[in-house]
């Protein structure tokens, strides 16, 4: 994937390779686990960094920003920062306290949604039968 001239970030093949490698081993010990995890992370970071820099150069961006839960990965931050510096682009990423799990964000959004006037018309016993709506807005 790293040598293809596109911006694909799918890691299904890598995950499958890890699965097959684990199935091949008869016994997995702590050093194996650490090695596999470190190797997986290194491969993903290499692809993400290369594809990000490739896209930045192709589209002439003025800066690179790492966001979302993956921005908590210090090795990814370091790799992107070094690569962005080489091509003289500013690199931004959030403080670790802003990189939390999406589940927490969803829970907070649900809390405020349920507190809103719209949600108050729901009967309490119906609360767990709410339909999923990916376009639910947080505004009142």
Residue pairs with C-beta under 8 A, 6 or more apart in sequence:
1 8
1 10
1 13
1 47
2 46
2 47
2 50
2 51
5 54
6 51
7 51
7 54
7 55
8 51
9 47
9 48
9 51
11 44
11 47
14 40
14 43
14 44
18 36
18 40
21 36
22 28
22 36
25 32
41 73
41 75
42 75
45 73
45 75
45 76
45 79
46 79
48 76
48 79
48 80
49 76
49 79
49 80
49 83
52 64
52 80
52 83
53 64
53 83
53 84
53 87
55 61
56 64
56 84
56 87
56 89
57 87
61 89
62 89
62 90
63 89
63 90
63 91
63 92
64 80
64 84
64 89
64 90
64 91
64 92
65 91
65 92
65 93
66 76
66 77
66 80
66 91
66 92
66 93
67 93
67 94
68 99
69 99
69 100
69 101
69 102
70 76
71 77
71 93
71 94
71 99
72 96
72 99
77 93
80 91
80 93
81 91
81 93
84 90
84 91
85 91
109 136
109 138
112 138
113 119
113 136
113 138
114 122
114 127
116 140
117 140
118 140
122 130
